[in-house]
Amino acid sequence: MATVLATETPSGESSPEMNESPRRGTSPTGTSPDGASPATAAGSMNSSPAPGVPVLRIGPIEVSPPVVLAPMAGITNPAFRRVCRSYGGGLFVSEMITARGLVEDSAKTWSRARFDTDESPRSIQLYGSDPWSVGEAARRLVEQGHVDHIDINLGCPVRKITRHGGGAALCARPRLLERILRSAVAGAGAVPVTVKFRIGIDDDVITYLDAGRVAEDAGCAAVALHGRTAAQLYSGDANWEAIATLKQAVTTIPVLGNGDIWTGDDAVRMQRETGCDGVVVGRGCLGRPWLFAELDDAFAGRPASPSPVLGAVIDTMLTHVGHLTDLIGENRALRDFRKHVPWYLTGYPIGGAARRVLGTIATRAQFEDLLGELDPHVRPMPGSAVKPRGTHRGPQVVALPDGWLADRDCANPPNRLADADTSGG
């Protein structure tokens, strides 16, 4: 097996230097993933922002640095959020949760809506296309003291959501959107409600300015714009100019920008170029949870630390697997983690054979043994930190309900609700 997992050495010598692999159980920045508590992190409602670091205010919540982890289905579960929280401050949002599933008391949905006991603020993203379900889900979450912040998904471009009028499709019907957001805000009471949406359905149906104004008028606490249309999916470049335009149109609540933030410098540049009040980070932190440390440094005006050596990455991978095991059990955790393996190893020259073997892991012990055969001192190849990761799919033709664009003033929910057959999140 040692020959299969032999690490390829990139051009230029690899040496431990400043980025020596830390002991098992610590992060590449030397912090303990298990010891990080949001109660003392920069993103906490109860903490004091660091001097000179920008602050994002979402209702009573102060987020400093002004960074939000994007909700990502199947990714931003408590285990992933815990790893990310160990590196820096921000607001860390759950994966997308169906409002209908919560209202129907689906055990699977409520399980996906769980939080670590030390998470604060507890932030959840809901989706649905029925005003009553979304409002009732918000009311139950708040009544049970389960959340401190609710985000409403208006940007999901996935076919099974949009073809039933949910996600990005909702913004094409502003009167229905208004009903949903007013219901959510009423149900949430004192808990702030925010929204995240895209530029539009496609280049012909642009919706973001209307969506921003509707959210502002409905009492939402902030809006976030992913600078792509639903038709783009994740292809092409994010349109930061649209974020700047939204900031000029929505003036009474914070505007956040999302799209193509791969480094801390990208985040600071987005804020400088668009005037946005904060940034939302998605694919940039896949396999790079230490991006949140880089974001802390960037917003504080400090130089970024070098990218970690492979041994430090291995430590983080094992910590992540451990959190997943605690959450869902070893068998499911190892299967779920397979998608994370190529993200963590992006930029590290370990060879295709090693990657394939690591993608078939069956037990934690086997995983540790395989990772233990890699050279821990190998450093990433130049430029790999800014190499896009995650999905690059797109463009697509957006699936919508029949006649959805023919009567955009309709305020009624679709006949078949967006979450009717996707209960469970």
Residue pairs with C-beta under 8 A, 6 or more apart in sequence:
1 357
1 369
1 370
1 373
2 373
4 353
4 354
4 357
5 350
5 353
5 354
5 357
5 358
5 370
5 373
5 374
6 351
6 354
6 373
7 310
7 348
7 349
7 350
7 351
7 354
7 374
7 375
7 378
8 349
8 350
8 351
9 349
9 375
9 378
10 349
10 378
10 379
10 381
14 309
14 375
14 377
14 378
14 379
15 377
15 379
16 309
16 377
18 305
18 306
19 28
19 305
19 306
19 307
19 308
19 309
19 312
19 379
20 309
20 311
20 312
20 377
21 309
21 310
21 311
21 312
21 314
21 315
21 376
21 377
22 28
22 30
22 311
22 312
22 315
23 315
24 315
24 318
25 32
25 33
25 34
25 315
25 318
25 319
26 32
26 33
26 315
27 33
27 86
27 87
27 290
27 312
27 315
27 316
27 319
28 290
28 308
28 309
28 312
28 313
28 315
28 316
29 87
29 290
29 293
29 305
31 86
31 87
32 86
33 82
33 83
33 86
33 316
33 319
33 323
34 86
34 319
35 86
36 82
36 85
36 86
36 87
37 118
38 44
38 85
38 92
38 118
38 119
38 120
38 121
39 46
39 47
39 118
39 120
40 47
41 47
41 85
41 88
41 89
42 49
42 50
42 53
42 63
42 64
42 65
42 88
42 89
42 90
42 296
43 63
43 64
43 67
43 85
43 89
43 90
43 91
43 92
43 121
44 89
44 120
44 121
45 60
45 61
45 62
45 120
45 121
45 148
46 120
47 62
47 89
49 55
49 62
49 64
50 64
50 300
52 300
52 301
53 64
53 65
53 296
53 299
53 300
54 64
54 65
54 66
54 271
54 278
54 299
55 62
55 63
55 64
55 66
56 62
56 63
56 64
56 66
56 67
56 68
56 91
56 222
56 254
56 256
56 277
56 278
57 63
57 254
58 91
58 149
58 192
58 194
58 221
58 222
58 254
59 149
59 190
59 191
59 192
59 221
60 190
60 192
61 91
61 121
61 148
61 149
61 192
63 89
63 90
63 91
63 278
64 89
64 299
65 88
65 89
65 90
65 295
65 296
65 298
65 299
65 300
66 256
66 271
66 277
66 278
66 279
66 299
67 88
67 89
67 90
67 91
67 267
67 278
67 279
67 280
67 281
67 292
67 295
67 299
68 90
68 91
68 92
68 93
68 224
68 256
68 278
68 279
68 280
68 281
69 76
69 81
69 84
69 90
69 91
69 92
69 93
69 280
69 281
69 282
69 285
70 76
70 93
70 196
70 258
70 280
70 281
70 282
71 93
71 94
71 95
71 96
71 125
71 151
71 153
71 196
72 95
72 282
73 95
73 96
73 156
73 158
73 425
74 95
74 336
74 339
75 95
75 286
76 92
76 93
76 94
76 95
77 94
77 95
77 112
77 324
77 327
78 114
78 115
78 116
78 119
78 323
78 327
79 320
79 323
79 324
79 326
79 327
79 333
80 289
80 320
80 323
81 92
81 94
81 116
81 119
82 116
82 323
83 289
83 316
83 319
83 320
83 323
84 90
84 92
84 285
84 289
84 292
85 92
85 119
85 292
86 289
87 289
87 290
87 291
87 292
87 293
87 296
88 292
88 293
88 294
88 295
88 296
89 292
89 296
90 281
90 292
90 295
91 121
91 123
91 149
92 119
92 123
93 123
93 124
93 125
93 149
93 151
94 112
94 113
94 115
94 123
94 124
94 125
95 112
95 125
95 425
96 125
96 126
96 127
96 153
96 156
96 425
97 109
97 112
97 113
97 124
97 125
97 126
97 127
97 425
98 106
98 109
98 126
98 127
98 128
98 419
98 422
98 423
98 424
98 425
99 126
99 127
99 128
99 130
99 133
99 134
99 136
99 137
99 138
99 419
100 128
100 130
100 133
100 137
100 417
100 419
100 420
100 423
101 108
101 109
101 110
101 419
101 423
101 424
101 425
102 109
102 110
102 113
102 126
102 137
102 140
102 141
103 133
103 136
103 137
103 140
104 423
106 423
106 424
108 423
108 424
108 425
109 423
109 424
109 425
112 424
112 425
113 124
113 141
113 146
113 425
115 122
115 146
120 148
121 148
121 149
122 146
122 147
122 148
122 149
123 147
123 148
123 149
123 150
123 151
124 141
124 146
124 147
124 149
124 150
124 151
125 150
125 151
125 152
125 153
125 196
126 134
126 137
126 138
126 150
126 151
126 152
126 153
126 184
127 152
127 153
127 156
127 161
127 166
127 167
127 418
127 419
128 134
128 137
128 166
128 180
128 417
128 418
128 419
129 164
129 165
129 166
129 169
129 170
129 176
129 180
129 413
129 414
129 417
129 418
129 419
130 180
130 413
130 417
131 176
131 179
131 180
131 182
131 183
131 413
132 183
133 417
133 419
134 152
134 180
134 183
134 184
134 187
135 180
135 183
135 184
135 186
135 187
136 187
137 187
138 150
138 183
138 184
138 187
138 188
138 191
138 193
139 187
139 188
139 189
140 146
141 147
141 150
141 188
141 191
142 150
142 187
142 188
142 189
142 190
142 191
147 191
148 191
149 191
149 192
149 194
150 184
150 188
150 191
150 192
150 193
150 194
151 193
151 194
151 195
151 196
151 224
152 180
152 181
152 184
152 193
152 194
152 195
152 196
152 220
153 166
153 167
153 196
154 167
154 168
154 170
154 171
154 177
154 195
154 196
154 197
154 198
154 211
155 167
155 168
155 196
155 197
155 198
155 226
155 230
156 162
156 166
156 167
156 168
157 167
157 168
157 198
157 230
157 231
157 233
157 396
157 398
158 167
159 396
159 399
160 421
160 422
161 167
161 169
161 418
161 422
162 168
162 169
162 230
162 398
162 399
162 400
162 418
163 169
163 399
163 400
163 401
164 401
164 414
164 416
164 417
164 418
164 419
164 420
165 173
165 176
165 400
165 401
165 404
165 413
165 414
165 416
165 417
165 418
166 417
166 418
166 419
167 230
167 418
168 197
168 198
168 201
168 230
168 398
169 201
169 230
169 398
169 400
169 401
169 404
169 418
170 176
170 177
170 180
171 177
171 197
171 198
171 200
171 201
171 207
171 208
171 210
171 211
172 200
172 201
172 205
172 207
172 400
172 404
172 405
172 408
173 404
173 408
173 409
173 410
173 411
174 207
174 210
174 211
174 214
174 408
174 409
175 409
175 410
175 411
176 410
176 411
176 412
176 413
177 211
177 214
178 214
178 217
178 218
178 411
179 411
181 193
181 195
181 214
181 215
181 218
181 219
181 220
182 218
182 219
184 193
185 193
185 218
185 219
185 220
192 220
192 221
192 222
193 219
193 220
193 221
194 220
194 221
194 222
194 223
194 224
195 211
195 215
195 220
195 222
195 223
195 224
196 223
196 224
196 225
196 226
196 258
196 280
197 207
197 208
197 211
197 212
197 223
197 224
197 225
197 226
198 207
198 208
198 225
198 226
198 228
198 229
198 230
199 206
199 207
199 208
199 225
199 226
199 227
199 228
199 229
199 239
199 242
200 206
200 207
200 208
200 229
200 230
201 207
201 229
201 230
201 231
201 398
201 400
201 405
202 229
202 230
202 231
202 398
203 229
203 231
205 405
206 229
208 225
208 242
208 246
209 245
209 246
209 249
211 223
212 223
212 225
212 246
212 249
212 250
212 255
213 249
213 250
215 223
215 250
215 253
216 223
216 250
216 252
216 253
220 253
221 253
221 254
222 253
222 254
222 255
222 256
222 277
222 278
223 246
223 250
223 253
223 254
223 255
223 256
224 255
224 256
224 257
224 258
224 280
225 242
225 243
225 246
225 255
225 256
225 257
225 258
226 238
226 258
226 259
226 280
227 238
227 239
227 240
227 241
227 242
227 243
227 257
227 258
227 259
227 260
228 234
228 235
228 236
228 238
228 239
228 259
230 396
230 398
231 394
231 395
231 396
231 397
231 398
232 394
232 395
233 391
233 393
233 394
233 395
233 396
234 283
234 390
234 391
234 392
234 393
234 394
235 392
235 393
235 394
235 395
236 394
236 395
237 260
238 258
238 259
238 260
239 259
240 257
240 259
240 260
240 270
240 273
240 274
241 274
243 255
243 257
243 259
243 270
243 274
243 276
244 273
244 274
244 275
244 276
246 255
247 255
247 274
247 275
247 276
247 277
248 275
254 277
254 278
255 276
255 277
256 276
256 277
256 278
256 279
256 280
257 270
257 271
257 274
257 276
257 278
257 279
257 280
258 279
258 280
258 281
258 282
260 266
261 267
261 270
261 279
261 280
261 281
261 282
261 284
262 284
262 385
262 386
262 387
262 388
263 284
263 291
263 294
263 298
263 304
263 385
263 386
264 291
264 294
264 295
264 296
264 297
264 298
264 299
264 304
265 298
265 304
266 284
267 279
267 281
267 295
267 298
267 299
268 298
268 299
270 276
270 279
271 277
271 278
271 279
279 295
281 291
281 292
281 295
282 390
283 388
283 389
283 390
283 391
284 291
284 389
285 291
285 292
286 340
286 343
286 389
286 390
287 340
287 342
287 343
287 344
287 345
287 346
287 389
288 343
288 344
288 385
288 389
289 316
289 320
290 308
290 316
293 305
294 304
294 305
296 302
297 303
297 304
297 305
298 304
306 379
307 347
307 379
307 380
307 384
307 385
308 316
308 380
309 376
309 377
309 378
309 379
310 348
310 350
310 374
310 375
310 376
310 377
310 378
310 379
310 380
311 376
311 377
312 376
313 344
313 345
313 348
314 371
314 374
314 376
316 344
317 337
317 340
317 341
317 344
317 371
318 367
318 368
318 371
320 337
320 340
321 333
321 334
321 337
321 364
321 367
322 364
324 332
324 333
324 336
324 337
325 333
325 364
327 333
328 336
330 363
330 364
333 364
334 361
334 362
334 363
334 364
334 367
337 361
338 359
338 360
338 361
341 355
341 358
341 359
341 361
342 355
342 359
343 389
343 390
345 355
345 358
346 384
346 387
346 389
347 380
347 381
347 383
347 384
347 385
347 387
348 378
348 380
348 381
348 384
349 378
349 381
350 374
350 378
354 374
357 370
358 367
358 370
358 371
361 367
361 370
401 414
401 415
401 416
404 414
